[in-house]
Amino acid sequence: MFEAEPFRLIVSGGGTGGHTFPALTTVRALRARTGGRLEVLWVGAAGSLEERVATAEGIPFAPVATGKVRRARSVLGMVSAENVRDMFRVPLGVFQAVSIVRRFRPDVVLGTGGYVAVPVGVAARVCRVPLVIHEQTVRLGLANRVLARGAARVAVTAEASLELLSGPARRRAVVTGNPVRAEVLTGRADRAPVDGFDRALPTVYVTGGAQGARQINGLVTAILPWLLERANVIHQCGPAEEEQVAAAARTLPPALAARYQVKGFVGAELPDVLALADVVVSRSGAGTIAEVTALGKAAVLIPLATSAGNEQAHNASYLERAGAAVALLGEVTPEKLQAAVAPLLADPAHRAALAAQARLHGRPDAAERLADEVLQAG
């Protein structure tokens, strides 16, 4: 009896966790689906996040030269030494990627965005290998806008993204959602490492991402006594500001301090923390949006103003228009944050309604959906 041929996949995407981790989650889903028949090669920038993630996962990695387009408000503003230098790196990256694709002979190339995906996506077209691209944000990033024209499948996270595609690309598009790590969906509130919390009160999880967010930290500490009178708070503030935020906590009355947990970084316990949380206060990056909607969490979103293409503001606005989150746009003050959080803490029914709408926009099976598209393209 002959063994089935392996399914060969090249994956490319990175620069940030928002591009890297959906790719990793999809690879894990494909490994499970193919029963160990998956042979995968990750192609990306040397010394990058995606190289570290691939290596930790036991995925072979091949580096290519990459060039990043640094956007500006005008064409002249984009004529910088860095952009000119990187423009010459892109053809080199394409040449290297073509060589890698020809040697590896993949059935499919999967690109999850970021400038690193461009040379690999172009190489797939040159070598006539089916290209599947995935977009995590509501608005397509620059790399995926370029690659969508020649992709066999265009996977998007939200229905609203479809109207941003050209007619031909729209006919090859499918809404899969944004893959969420399987472990995030299996948290248990009773395992969350919290002592001294008042279980009769709602719990607020504040996060600015792995590195924290100084803006969010300042807003929360400014309303901390008011907030702790109404809720328990887990505050993931980032390692760089942990001592500063903890110092603010030491000024609290003991009864309030018992309901406040400061963490520089939330690691393996994140699924349980999210399971416990009744309200999430956070940025609105693609990964965060995917998690809070998949879990059905009431969220107050504070977009990062400097995100590429203002994508975080678009993500937050999209959910707010759908009644699935509260978005704080423009200049955010402690008073605005307090006004946004107050009704969610005071009214469990309002909180539950927001969470229910969020869940309607969540796709916990996104990794499986994207895996389907990859397998069908091959």
Stockholm file with secondary structure:
# STOCKHOLM 1.0

chainA/1-378         MFEAEPFRLIVSGGGTGGHTFPALTTVRALRARTGGRLEVLWVGAAGSLEERVATAEGIPFAPVATGKVRRARSVLGMVSAENVRDMFRVPLGVFQAVSIVRRFRPDVVLGTGGYVAVPVGVAARVCRVPLVIHEQTVRLGLANRVLARGAARVAVTAEASLELLSGPARRRAVVTGNPVRAEVLTGRADRAPVDGFDRALPTVYVTGGAQGARQINGLVTAILPWLLERANVIHQCGPAEEEQVAAAARTLPPALAARYQVKGFVGAELPDVLALADVVVSRSGAGTIAEVTALGKAAVLIPLATSAGNEQAHNASYLERAGAAVALLGEVTPEKLQAAVAPLLADPAHRAALAAQARLHGRPDAAERLADEVLQAG
#=GR chainA/1-378 SS CCCCCCEEEEEECCSSHHHHHHHHHHHHHHHHHTTTCEEEEEEECTTSHHHHHHHHHTCCEEECCCCCCCCCSSTGGGCCHHHHHHHHHHHHHHHHHHHHHHHHCCSEEEECCSTTHHHHHHHHHHTTCCEEEECCSSSCCHHHHHHGGGCSEEEESSGGGGGGSCHHHHHTEEECCCCCCGGGGGCCGGGSCCCSCCTTSCEEEEECCTTCCHHHHHHHHHTHHHHHTTCEEEEECCGGGHHHHHHHHTTSCHHHHTTEEEESCCCTTHHHHHHHCSEEEECCCHHHHHHHHHHTCEEEECCCTTSGGGHHHHHHHHHHHTTSCEECCSSCCHHHHHHHHHHHHHCHHHHHHHHHHHHHTCCTTHHHHHHHHHHHHC
#=GC SS_cons         CCCCCCEEEEEECCSSHHHHHHHHHHHHHHHHHTTTCEEEEEEECTTSHHHHHHHHHTCCEEECCCCCCCCCSSTGGGCCHHHHHHHHHHHHHHHHHHHHHHHHCCSEEEECCSTTHHHHHHHHHHTTCCEEEECCSSSCCHHHHHHGGGCSEEEESSGGGGGGSCHHHHHTEEECCCCCCGGGGGCCGGGSCCCSCCTTSCEEEEECCTTCCHHHHHHHHHTHHHHHTTCEEEEECCGGGHHHHHHHHTTSCHHHHTTEEEESCCCTTHHHHHHHCSEEEECCCHHHHHHHHHHTCEEEECCCTTSGGGHHHHHHHHHHHTTSCEECCSSCCHHHHHHHHHHHHHCHHHHHHHHHHHHHTCCTTHHHHHHHHHHHHC
//
